[in-house]
Amino acid sequence: MRLIKYFFTFAFLVVTAPLVTPKVHAEGDFLTEYGISYDIGLTGETTVTQDVTITNLRNDVIVQTYTLKVKQLDIYDIKIHEKNRDIEVDNEKTLDETTIKVTLNSFNIGEGRQNKFSIIYKSKDIANKIGEVWNINIPRTQAVEATTGYNINFSVPNAFGDKIFISPVPILEESKNNLHRYYFTKESLADKNITAAFGNYQYINFRLKYQLHNPNLLSSIYEIPLPPDIKSIQQVKYGSFNVMPDSVRTDPDGNVIAQYKLKPKQNLEVELIGNAKISGRQINLESGGALSEIPGSVISLYTRPQPFWETRAANIKEISEKLYNKDQNVIQNANNIYNYIVENFSYDFATLNEQFVDRKGASKSLENTAGWACMEFTDTFIALARSMGIPARELNGYALSGTDNTRPLSINLRGGDFLHAWPEFYDPNYGWIQIDPTWGDTSNTDYFSKLDTNHFVLVIKGIDSDSPLPPGTYRFDENSEDKLVEVEFTDNPQNVEFKPEVEINQKMNLNILQMLFGRNKYELVNTGKVFLYTEDGEAIPPLSKRIFYREKDLEDLKLKIFNGQEILFKIM
């Protein structure tokens, strides 16, 4: 069963024939038009004004009463205006529902005549500040079929910051009187919630522990994944290690792999404390590229079958062939897969209470719709996308969902550690695009054209569907109840500095070819706590080294940080 957090129902109209005993008539006796404004204040308190216009379609009926039901939304200060005057409010509250009954004081009789009134109330459930980002969730409205017009707008103060995303895309935006206002129609809403985010970056703190045990009689090398940088989306700062790694490298997926050499029978607990800032991105489905434009190397690595991503299974191939449209771009075809999964499968909330959930893989998940958790949504999307020729891979991480059960976490680890899984696919114009079909199903919210700023990636799985294992799985004992993953919002982000630092030194050049070209040899060491990037886009994680050759008279080296900003560093 799909959960919808906020849900309005325009319940019924009670009408009477003039001078006759009141009776209930069908909705077909009227046409109804709604205009709803959500004015969000600096504290997040929202004033909702619902203007209702009811047009008579017959001469022998009039509107007498109107009932509005608001579910799972705490509302207060309810007022009703009719012809510029207040009328009595009749409302009844239960645990999760408020029923407002409007009894009209005046009636407009005759076909084509109109009755107009406004229902006004306040709520603190529409806008919430999570960390450093304001999140807006305006519930979808289920109106009667006779609705001729249904328009919504909402406004936010300029102080909320820049727009990160709005979904669906508004038909009009305007800014005046220190407010941004956004407009939607019934057609543009397409029966979806309105979601939006305002701010700059979401700042989080993390503490990760990795418990390593060497049972061997000889020293052995053990590897652990550290949270990766993701250009333009996620910047990571490695604040401190209790034990410094022996070496650090990146793998083809972009994971950062730290190596530790353990002595025979040694136990070692590695603790990494750090910060991250996360940005959102909204994509335009019409701006996607063609399958033929995807680099062959990406196709080769990220469309092949893997355990749990059975691209050659008969049921996977059958569905992907039905969903594929040769006249659509990569993003539109990926959206076909996303919609198919969200519309046909439902999250099983019982899995949240299970200690361990077996990973079924895409093919078995499609055969048995019971027990779907985030891994089933993720594996199925990846398998269908790869079968269609669209590169796709898996992300494991921490999604800061608070207590909202419409955004569940499904990877239940010992010690109370909960992680989440979601997929991403590759478009030649946008690069890798993260989506979340699990939360799209449970929240009735668009998690395809944009992802919120609360998804923190810990590992990327594309080359191998099984590895690397995410933080939280590295334990001395499988029965250990130690909490190994802690993630929280940053209280004072202004005190967190993401400052790049490097050392660049000239080294002895023994490369004859480079010498013939008149180039010197240099060693770059990332001595800071944040990632750097070469002009070609190669990531240089903290603690790692790079060797490069440049002209002998080179004095500065140009590098970039995660958002593309260029920085010049002096060569020593």
C-alpha atoms as one frame of an Amber mdcrd trajectory, in Angstrom:
protein
   0.000   0.000   0.000   1.422   3.373  -0.966   1.559   5.902   1.846   0.677
   9.534   1.151   1.764  11.790   3.946  -0.727  14.620   3.357  -4.051  14.062
   1.618  -6.984  16.441   0.979 -10.436  15.235  -0.023 -13.192  17.558  -1.149
 -15.795  15.350   0.421 -19.225  16.351  -0.808 -21.651  19.143  -1.644 -25.090
  19.229  -0.036 -27.624  21.112  -2.155 -31.367  21.803  -2.076 -34.091  22.816
  -4.521 -35.528  26.246  -3.669 -38.476  26.199  -1.296 -38.359  22.387  -1.189
 -37.212  20.008   1.550 -33.396  19.760   1.343 -32.005  16.817  -0.539 -28.594
  15.752  -1.799 -27.907  16.139  -5.495 -25.136  14.665  -7.609 -21.862  16.468
  -8.194 -22.929  16.773 -11.843 -25.295  19.545 -10.792 -22.322  21.889 -10.336
 -18.908  22.853 -11.635 -16.278  23.646  -9.039 -13.140  25.759  -9.344 -10.366
  25.979  -6.766  -7.555  28.441  -6.260  -5.224  27.572  -3.383  -2.393  29.744
  -2.052   0.272  28.573   0.386   2.045  31.564   1.918   5.045  30.316   3.878
   6.484  32.578   6.553  10.017  32.982   7.874   9.436  30.379  10.606   7.862
  27.888   8.210   4.325  28.542   9.427   2.068  28.424   6.374  -1.183  30.279
   5.759  -3.395  28.354   3.345  -6.140  30.215   1.493  -8.524  28.063  -0.506
 -10.836  30.060  -2.770 -13.828  28.020  -3.938 -16.154  28.951  -6.803 -19.202
  26.714  -7.399 -21.227  27.257 -10.580 -24.829  26.022 -10.833 -25.618  23.850
 -13.847 -29.375  23.796 -13.121 -32.038  26.318 -12.189 -33.628  24.180  -9.472
 -30.667  23.541  -7.151 -28.497  25.686  -4.900 -25.425  25.073  -2.790 -26.221
  24.920   0.894 -23.191  23.310   2.528 -19.684  22.294   1.558 -17.389  19.912
   3.421 -13.599  19.772   3.306 -11.572  16.999   4.914  -7.882  17.493   5.674
  -6.040  14.315   6.629  -2.741  13.873   8.494  -2.067  17.599   8.552  -2.357
  19.592  11.763  -4.287  22.788  10.974  -5.474  25.632  13.193  -6.844  29.224
  13.116  -9.575  28.136  10.700 -11.638  30.936   9.147 -14.297  31.083   6.446
 -15.037  34.200   4.379 -18.121  34.707   2.236 -18.774  38.022   0.492 -16.114
  39.826   2.572 -17.484  38.690   5.901 -16.675  35.864   8.268 -19.147  33.043
   8.671 -19.345  30.485  11.430 -16.776  27.691  11.352 -17.962  24.168  12.047
 -15.006  21.801  12.321 -14.361  18.472  13.938 -10.945  16.986  14.707  -9.984
  13.363  15.108  -6.535  11.863  15.551  -5.434  12.358  11.928  -8.241  14.290
  10.250  -9.944  17.674  10.403 -13.407  18.050   8.867 -14.503  21.601   7.997
 -18.171  22.184   7.203 -19.153  25.404   5.450 -22.791  26.492   5.744 -23.433
  29.290   3.276 -25.479  32.286   4.409 -26.534  33.439   0.956 -27.452  31.584
  -2.194 -27.162  32.475  -5.878 -30.017  30.751  -7.683 -30.128  29.904 -11.365
 -28.123  28.133 -14.024 -24.718  29.737 -14.482 -24.870  31.637 -11.170 -21.905
  31.271  -8.829 -21.297  30.903  -5.102 -17.884  31.996  -3.850 -16.215  31.600
  -0.461 -12.760  31.126   1.043 -11.433  28.696   3.642  -8.328  29.933   5.450
  -6.190  28.030   7.936  -2.614  27.676   9.147  -0.234  24.736   9.452   3.359
  24.094  10.461   3.553  20.835   8.498   4.066  22.269   4.994   7.575  23.725
   5.383  10.342  22.316   7.546  13.964  23.285   7.867  16.133  20.175   7.828
  19.713  21.067   8.568  20.492  24.069   6.376  17.808  23.418   3.743  14.133
  24.378   3.753  11.991  21.511   2.448   8.491  22.213   1.145   5.883  19.456
   0.764   2.488  20.563  -0.500   0.077  17.627  -0.562  -1.751  16.631  -3.678
  -5.432  17.514  -3.693  -7.974  14.941  -4.757 -10.781  16.989  -6.251 -14.124
  15.927  -7.670 -14.348  15.129 -11.375 -16.465  18.228 -11.980 -13.509  20.479
 -11.168 -13.136  22.917 -14.060 -10.188  24.808 -12.652  -7.614  23.910 -10.075
  -4.711  26.288  -9.559  -2.100  26.343  -6.812   0.612  28.808  -5.935   3.045
  29.029  -3.065   5.418  31.694  -1.852   8.597  31.587   0.220  10.643  34.448
   1.695  13.844  35.413  -0.117  15.608  34.599   3.157  15.066  30.876   2.463
  17.909  31.087  -0.063  18.338  29.903  -3.624  16.024  27.392  -5.226  17.572
  23.921  -5.251  14.641  22.247  -7.003  10.872  22.419  -7.461   8.839  19.483
  -8.719   6.698  19.514 -10.762   8.153  22.456 -12.661   5.963  25.560 -12.111
   4.365  27.221 -15.122   5.303  30.678 -13.804   7.707  32.193 -11.276   7.802
  35.739  -9.971   9.732  37.686  -7.343   8.470  40.780  -5.558   8.095  42.160
  -2.033  10.957  39.938  -0.797   9.049  36.811  -1.835   9.410  34.175  -4.526
   6.067  32.857  -5.804   5.482  29.777  -7.969   2.325  28.863  -9.918   0.848
  25.498 -10.961  -2.255  24.271 -12.786  -4.199  21.038 -12.516  -2.530  19.842
 -15.721   1.010  20.700 -14.614   0.554  18.986 -11.248  -0.467  15.649 -12.797
  -1.882  14.413  -9.469   1.476  14.749  -7.672   2.665  16.408  -4.494   4.565
  19.653  -4.900   8.034  19.338  -3.412  10.703  22.000  -3.268  13.956  22.772
  -1.520  15.635  26.102  -0.862  19.061  26.893   0.490  22.606  26.236  -0.628
  24.203  23.065   0.683  23.101  20.544   3.261  25.874  20.156   5.841  26.291
  16.917   7.768  28.707  15.386  10.258  29.658  11.727  10.145  31.534   9.257
  12.322  32.365   5.893  10.750  34.011   2.925  12.441  35.560  -0.049  10.663
  36.455  -3.097  12.757  39.164  -5.141  11.041  40.408  -8.555  12.152  43.297
 -10.535  10.691  42.853 -14.226  11.623  45.924 -15.263   9.632  49.380 -16.273
  10.836  50.919 -13.748   8.451  50.451 -10.022   8.027  47.670  -9.138   5.583
  46.371  -6.078   3.733  42.763  -5.028   4.392  40.798  -2.424   2.443  37.908
  -0.215   3.507  35.851   2.294   1.471  35.780   5.928   2.566  32.909   8.266
   1.574  33.538   9.522  -1.978  33.435  13.000  -3.429  30.842  13.373  -6.207
  31.485  16.348  -8.434  28.857  19.107  -8.086  26.766  16.927  -5.731  28.719
  15.807  -2.659  31.878  17.291  -1.168  33.519  15.284   1.607  36.026  16.345
   4.226  38.069  13.706   6.048  38.448  15.477   9.379  40.490  12.974  11.370
  41.578   9.334  11.459  42.465   7.603  14.703  44.798   5.418  12.606  46.155
   6.822   9.353  45.863   4.509   6.324  48.989   3.074   4.732  47.755   4.188
   1.314  44.696   5.640  -0.409  43.490   5.066  -3.975  40.344   5.425  -6.072
  38.664   2.563  -7.912  36.946   2.776 -11.344  33.569   3.536  -9.712  35.010
   6.536  -7.871  35.181   4.903  -4.444  38.065   5.873  -2.182  39.813   2.756
  -0.903  42.058   2.984   2.166  44.535   0.178   2.884  45.709  -1.038   6.283
  48.326  -3.678   6.969  47.389  -5.825   9.962  49.782  -8.025  11.878  48.934
 -11.692  12.516  45.840 -12.073  14.746  45.539  -8.289  15.075  42.277  -6.438
  15.691  42.143  -2.839  14.488  39.280  -0.374  14.797  39.585   2.534  12.372
  37.524   5.635  13.102  36.965   8.399  10.562  35.306  11.643  11.635  34.364
  14.093   8.924  31.902  16.410   7.262  30.079  16.610   3.975  28.065  19.188
   2.122  25.449  18.003  -0.331  23.740  19.852  -3.142  20.675  18.949  -5.168
  20.186  19.006  -8.919  17.059  19.106 -11.045  17.108  17.679 -14.557  15.013
  18.418 -17.620  13.672  15.235 -19.190  13.684  16.886 -22.608  17.429  17.644
 -22.392  18.702  14.080 -22.264  21.149  12.714 -24.798  20.925   9.765 -27.168
  22.057   6.237 -26.352  24.498   6.472 -29.251  26.228   9.417 -27.531  27.197
   7.440 -24.413  30.943   6.646 -24.400  31.711   3.047 -25.273  33.815   2.596
 -22.134  30.821   3.517 -19.952  28.534   1.181 -21.907  31.033  -1.657 -21.535
  31.414  -1.294 -17.769  27.863  -0.491 -16.717  25.483  -2.479 -18.925  26.926
  -5.954 -18.384  24.992  -8.506 -16.287  25.930  -8.992 -12.644  24.550 -11.066
  -9.774  21.205  -9.450  -8.828  21.218  -7.505 -12.149  20.203 -10.307 -14.516
  19.968  -8.323 -17.749  19.602 -11.483 -19.854  16.757 -13.020 -17.826  13.624
 -13.511 -19.927  11.357 -11.410 -17.691  13.897  -8.562 -17.544  14.327  -8.518
 -21.324  10.580  -8.679 -21.950   9.806  -5.679 -19.734  12.738  -3.560 -20.924
  11.766  -4.133 -24.567   8.185  -3.043 -23.851   9.337   0.080 -22.023  11.980
   1.168 -24.536  10.965   3.897 -26.976  13.435   4.503 -29.802  12.082   8.018
 -30.298  12.925   9.068 -26.729  16.235  10.118 -25.201  18.137   8.342 -22.419
  16.463  10.234 -19.567  12.960   9.686 -20.937  13.556   5.952 -21.337  14.995
   5.766 -17.815  11.873   7.590 -16.636   9.749   4.894 -18.296  11.514   2.318
 -16.109  11.147   4.442 -12.967   7.411   4.964 -13.570   6.856   1.269 -14.276
   8.460   0.285 -10.970   6.732   2.972  -8.883   3.306   2.295 -10.398   3.434
  -1.509 -10.235   5.247  -2.314  -6.991   4.834  -1.302  -3.364   7.266  -1.060
  -0.501   6.805  -3.676   2.225   7.139  -1.830   5.535   7.338  -5.139   7.398
  10.932  -5.440   6.167  11.908  -2.584   8.497  11.323  -4.861  11.481  13.339
  -7.778  10.139  16.890  -8.279  11.385  18.119  -9.447   7.990  16.472  -9.216
   4.577  17.649 -11.557   1.833  18.593  -9.792  -1.369  16.477 -11.394  -4.084
  17.802  -9.652  -7.175  15.803  -8.129 -10.006  14.477 -11.244 -11.741  13.080
 -12.873  -8.580  11.709  -9.543  -7.375   9.634  -9.206 -10.534   8.270 -12.720
 -10.028   7.355 -12.113  -6.381   6.119  -8.640  -5.520   5.985  -9.363  -1.779
   8.778  -8.196   0.484   9.956  -5.299  -1.668  12.474  -3.059   0.113  14.936
  -0.507  -1.242  17.247  -3.204  -2.656  14.436  -4.647  -4.777  13.554  -1.217
  -6.190  17.235  -0.505  -6.847  18.212  -3.873  -8.339  15.160  -3.928 -10.597
  15.799  -0.448 -11.959  19.462  -1.243 -12.637  18.707  -4.540 -14.381  15.986
  -3.039 -16.601  18.149  -0.016 -17.455  21.180  -2.142 -18.318  19.021  -4.469
 -20.389  17.824  -1.394 -22.299  21.438  -0.306 -22.886  21.424   2.496 -20.297
  24.422   2.397 -17.905  23.258   2.092 -14.296  24.744   1.303 -10.900  23.915
   1.127  -7.194  24.540   3.608  -4.401  24.594   2.685  -0.717  24.498   5.410
   1.853  22.710   7.202   4.595  19.467   9.021   3.858  18.500  11.462   6.576
  14.776  10.826   6.674  14.043  11.752  10.286  10.925  10.015  11.574   9.076
  10.262   8.265   7.942   6.732   7.435   7.215   7.714   3.833  10.984   7.762
   3.318  12.161   4.447   4.794  15.667   3.042   5.204  15.894  -0.633   4.372
  19.417  -1.968   4.922  19.237  -3.013   8.552  22.679  -3.574  10.077  23.505
  -4.736  13.567  23.895  -2.133  16.278  20.966  -0.079  15.012  22.732   1.062
  11.831  20.267   1.658   8.986  21.451   2.372   5.466  19.600   3.010   2.231
  20.112   1.948  -1.382  19.172   3.870  -4.512  20.266   3.723  -8.181  21.813
   6.119 -10.646  21.984   6.032 -14.433  24.221   7.690 -17.000  23.116  10.304
 -19.517  25.641  11.744 -21.997  24.515  15.320 -21.295  24.177  15.195 -17.500
  26.561  12.406 -16.509  25.463  10.209 -13.602  21.935  11.008 -12.341  20.819
   9.775  -8.914  17.162   8.766  -8.449  15.175   7.045  -5.694  12.257   4.851
  -6.851  11.757   3.544  -3.297  10.924   6.962  -1.902   9.056   7.780  -5.104
   6.733   4.885  -4.295   6.297   5.522  -0.582   5.894   9.313  -0.701   4.055
   9.877  -4.015   6.780  12.434  -4.699   8.986  12.906  -7.755  12.378  11.391
  -6.962  13.351  11.065 -10.608  13.861  14.571 -11.962  15.513  15.643  -8.716
  16.961  14.149  -5.561  16.856  15.921  -2.227  19.913  17.037  -0.263  19.518
  14.326   2.381  21.099  11.401   0.475  24.710  10.875   1.605  26.602   8.377
  -0.577  28.985   6.015   1.225  29.831   3.555  -1.582  29.226   3.166  -5.321
  28.677  -0.303  -6.828  28.840  -0.593 -10.578  31.745  -2.799 -11.578  30.675
  -5.366  -8.983  27.140  -5.663  -7.578  28.505  -7.066  -4.296  31.373  -4.736
  -3.440  32.657  -2.654  -1.902  30.664  -3.323   1.234  29.449  -0.112   2.890
  30.550   1.168   6.305  28.626  -0.590   9.051  29.448  -4.063   7.734  33.062
  -4.200   8.978  32.803  -5.863  12.399  35.075  -7.928  14.621  32.205 -10.328
  15.167  29.033 -10.758  13.118  27.084 -10.753  16.387  28.581  -7.435  17.496
  26.009  -4.799  18.426  28.391  -1.826  18.205  26.997   1.187  16.360  29.415
   1.896  13.530  27.643   4.554  11.449  26.618   7.935  12.858  25.351  10.740
  10.627  23.728  14.000  11.727  23.071  17.517  10.501  25.735  20.115  11.258
  24.637  22.658  13.868  27.085  25.416  12.897  28.110  24.955   9.249  29.799
  28.352   9.209  32.482  26.821  11.433  33.209  23.961   9.010  35.911  24.856
   6.503  36.460  22.873   3.308  39.947  24.190   2.594  42.154  22.531  -0.055
  45.865  22.140   0.671  48.631  20.551  -1.417  52.377  20.186  -1.582  53.981
  20.191  -5.034  57.684  19.381  -5.210  60.066  18.827  -8.082  61.550  15.329
  -8.229  64.464  13.786 -10.064  63.409  13.069 -13.630  64.688   9.753 -15.006
  62.148   9.606 -17.828  64.220  10.209 -20.957  61.203  10.882 -23.178  59.874
  13.574 -20.832  63.355  15.083 -20.618  63.492  15.314 -24.427  60.254  17.302
 -24.320  61.850  19.666 -21.791  59.605  18.659 -18.890  60.355  18.329 -15.208
  58.950  15.688 -12.877  56.726  16.834  -9.995  55.058  15.069  -7.094  51.708
  16.365  -5.846  50.571  15.359  -2.358  47.042  16.241  -1.228  47.891  17.282
   2.335  44.455  18.773   2.978  41.212  17.132   4.030  39.150  17.636   0.860
  39.315  16.268  -2.668  41.039  18.008  -5.552  40.623  17.413  -9.278  42.959
  17.755 -12.223  41.880  19.769 -15.260  40.975  16.426 -16.886  38.630  15.587
 -13.995  40.783  12.976 -12.243  40.040  12.885  -8.504  42.886  13.351  -6.020
  41.605  12.232  -2.589  43.125  13.483   0.670  46.363  11.670   1.625  46.987
  10.557  -1.959  49.849  11.394  -4.329  50.155  12.049  -8.052  53.208  12.229
 -10.320  53.049  14.559 -13.303  55.356  16.178 -15.842  55.255  19.844 -16.827
  57.366  22.480 -18.528  60.522  23.517 -16.672  59.428  27.117 -16.159  56.108
  26.141 -14.552  55.457  28.154 -11.372  51.792  27.380 -10.635  49.521  24.369
 -11.063  45.800  24.780 -11.725  43.504  22.343  -9.888  39.760  22.243  -9.223
  37.462  21.411  -6.321  34.186  19.456  -6.484  32.056  22.319  -7.862  34.469
  23.102 -10.701  36.064  26.135  -9.054  39.679  26.545 -10.184  42.501  27.183
  -7.707  46.168  27.946  -8.429  48.789  26.268  -6.235  52.422  27.364  -6.047
  55.083  24.831  -7.021  57.819  24.623  -4.393
